[in-house]
């Protein structure tokens, strides 16, 4: 099974060949359920220490429609990204993936006028809505999440060089 995947816009390609396991099929799995209300992350990647749930949003390339409409820091967008994590964790748990591993949610995002300060604000808003506080208050046997990161594609390559990503479409603005 190949483990090189592209994002939904075909603007980025990620190489997860060095992973133990990876999939980009969750969207198709959830769509095959009649009247499914479940939302999904783009990629799930397992290595020796971690299980990465990866969501990608890119409105920063030539040809994207309405690039100015996407603002990652908007509350409604934050809610969508949070829901994708919660809904995807059921799939991961059902497969028995990630047992005794760190759960890391990585939101790879690029948008017009996006910068590191905005990505940090998005990360903080995500952290407030993801199950960090819930697992602190409850006596869970297994953690639901260990870390959330919000990265540009260049930051992804810096943090996860074992899973290189390349741009398939030229950037429209610098981020």
SEBA-626039 format. One line per 10 residues: number of its first residue (from 0); their letters; for each residue z, y, x of C-alpha. Coordinates in nm, 2 decimals, always signed. Example, Ala and Ser with C-alpha at 12.3 -4.5 7.8 and 13.67 -1.06 7.14 Angstrom:
2
0	AS	+0.78/-0.45/+1.23  +0.71/-0.11/+1.37
This chain:
175
0	XXXXXXXXXX	+0.00/+0.00/+0.00  -0.10/+0.34/+0.14  +0.18/+0.59/+0.18  -0.03/+0.91/+0.22  -0.01/+1.12/-0.09  -0.15/+1.45/-0.21  +0.03/+1.70/-0.44  -0.10/+1.75/-0.79  -0.32/+2.05/-0.69  -0.47/+1.86/-0.40
10	XXXXXXXXXX	-0.36/+2.14/-0.18  -0.12/+1.94/+0.05  -0.12/+1.59/+0.20  +0.20/+1.41/+0.30  +0.20/+1.11/+0.53  +0.50/+0.89/+0.45  +0.37/+0.59/+0.66  +0.69/+0.58/+0.87  +0.91/+0.54/+0.56  +1.05/+0.21/+0.45
20	XXXXXXXXXX	+0.91/+0.28/+0.10  +0.75/+0.57/-0.08  +0.58/+0.63/-0.41  +0.39/+0.89/-0.60  +0.35/+0.67/-0.91  +0.65/+0.80/-1.11  +0.44/+1.04/-1.31  +0.21/+0.76/-1.42  +0.50/+0.53/-1.50  +0.67/+0.79/-1.72
30	XXXXXXXXXX	+0.34/+0.88/-1.89  +0.29/+0.51/-1.98  +0.60/+0.53/-2.20  +0.50/+0.62/-2.56  +0.65/+0.96/-2.65  +0.83/+0.98/-2.32  +1.04/+1.29/-2.27  +1.11/+1.21/-1.91  +1.00/+1.45/-1.62  +0.94/+1.33/-1.27
40	XXXXXXXXXX	+0.94/+1.44/-0.91  +0.62/+1.41/-0.71  +0.73/+1.17/-0.44  +1.02/+0.94/-0.37  +1.07/+0.84/-0.01  +1.32/+0.59/+0.14  +1.41/+0.57/+0.51  +1.70/+0.41/+0.69  +1.95/+0.68/+0.61  +1.82/+0.87/+0.30
50	XXXXXXXXXX	+1.64/+0.86/-0.02  +1.43/+1.18/-0.06  +1.32/+1.30/-0.40  +1.04/+1.55/-0.33  +0.91/+1.81/-0.58  +0.61/+2.02/-0.48  +0.48/+2.35/-0.62  +0.21/+2.55/-0.46  +0.05/+2.86/-0.61  -0.05/+2.99/-0.27
60	XXXXXXXXXX	-0.41/+2.88/-0.21  -0.75/+3.01/-0.30  -0.87/+2.89/-0.64  -0.53/+2.86/-0.81  -0.53/+3.00/-1.16  -0.27/+3.27/-1.24  -0.10/+3.27/-0.90  +0.11/+3.57/-0.99  +0.26/+3.39/-1.29  +0.46/+3.15/-1.08
70	XXXXXXXXXX	+0.80/+3.28/-0.97  +1.02/+3.00/-0.83  +1.34/+3.19/-0.88  +1.29/+3.23/-1.26  +1.56/+3.06/-1.46  +1.31/+2.86/-1.66  +1.15/+2.73/-1.34  +1.48/+2.63/-1.20  +1.56/+2.44/-1.52  +1.24/+2.25/-1.49
80	XXXXXXXXXX	+1.30/+2.15/-1.13  +1.66/+2.04/-1.21  +1.54/+1.83/-1.50  +1.29/+1.65/-1.27  +1.58/+1.54/-1.05  +1.80/+1.42/-1.33  +1.51/+1.23/-1.50  +1.39/+1.08/-1.17  +1.73/+0.95/-1.06  +1.71/+0.69/-1.35
90	XXXXXXXXXX	+1.40/+0.54/-1.20  +1.55/+0.52/-0.85  +1.87/+0.36/-0.98  +1.68/+0.12/-1.19  +1.49/+0.00/-0.88  +1.81/-0.03/-0.68  +1.68/+0.21/-0.43  +1.90/+0.43/-0.22  +2.21/+0.21/-0.22  +2.45/+0.34/+0.05
100	XXXXXXXXXX	+2.20/+0.61/+0.14  +2.21/+0.99/+0.12  +2.03/+1.13/-0.19  +1.84/+1.45/-0.08  +1.64/+1.66/-0.32  +1.36/+1.86/-0.15  +1.17/+2.12/-0.33  +0.87/+2.22/-0.13  +0.75/+2.55/-0.27  +0.50/+2.82/-0.18
110	XXXXXXXXXX	+0.41/+3.12/-0.39  +0.28/+3.47/-0.36  +0.54/+3.70/-0.20  +0.77/+3.41/-0.15  +0.99/+3.42/+0.16  +1.30/+3.25/+0.31  +1.54/+3.47/+0.11  +1.39/+3.37/-0.22  +1.39/+3.00/-0.12  +1.76/+3.03/-0.04
120	XXXXXXXXXX	+1.82/+3.19/-0.38  +1.63/+2.91/-0.55  +1.84/+2.65/-0.35  +2.16/+2.81/-0.46  +2.06/+2.81/-0.82  +1.95/+2.45/-0.80  +2.28/+2.36/-0.64  +2.47/+2.52/-0.92  +2.28/+2.30/-1.18  +2.25/+1.97/-1.00
130	XXXXXXXXXX	+2.54/+1.72/-1.02  +2.74/+1.83/-0.71  +3.03/+1.96/-0.91  +3.02/+1.67/-1.15  +3.06/+1.41/-0.88  +3.34/+1.62/-0.72  +3.54/+1.62/-1.05  +3.47/+1.25/-1.14  +3.55/+0.94/-0.95  +3.20/+0.82/-0.91
140	XXXXXXXXXX	+3.14/+0.50/-0.72  +2.80/+0.62/-0.61  +2.70/+0.98/-0.54  +2.42/+1.12/-0.74  +2.32/+1.38/-0.48  +2.42/+1.47/-0.13  +2.19/+1.77/-0.05  +1.93/+2.00/-0.19  +1.67/+2.18/+0.02  +1.41/+2.44/-0.07
150	XXXXXXXXXX	+1.14/+2.46/+0.20  +0.79/+2.60/+0.26  +0.54/+2.35/+0.39  +0.59/+2.47/+0.75  +0.97/+2.43/+0.71  +0.91/+2.08/+0.57  +0.72/+1.99/+0.89  +1.00/+2.13/+1.10  +1.28/+1.94/+0.90  +1.08/+1.62/+0.84
160	XXXXXXXXXX	+0.84/+1.57/+1.14  +0.83/+1.20/+1.07  +0.65/+1.27/+0.75  +0.39/+1.53/+0.84  +0.22/+1.74/+0.58  -0.10/+1.93/+0.61  -0.27/+2.20/+0.40  -0.59/+2.08/+0.24  -0.67/+2.43/+0.11  -0.63/+2.75/+0.29
170	XXXXX	-0.33/+2.97/+0.22  -0.41/+3.28/+0.02  -0.11/+3.49/+0.13  +0.14/+3.45/+0.41  +0.48/+3.31/+0.30
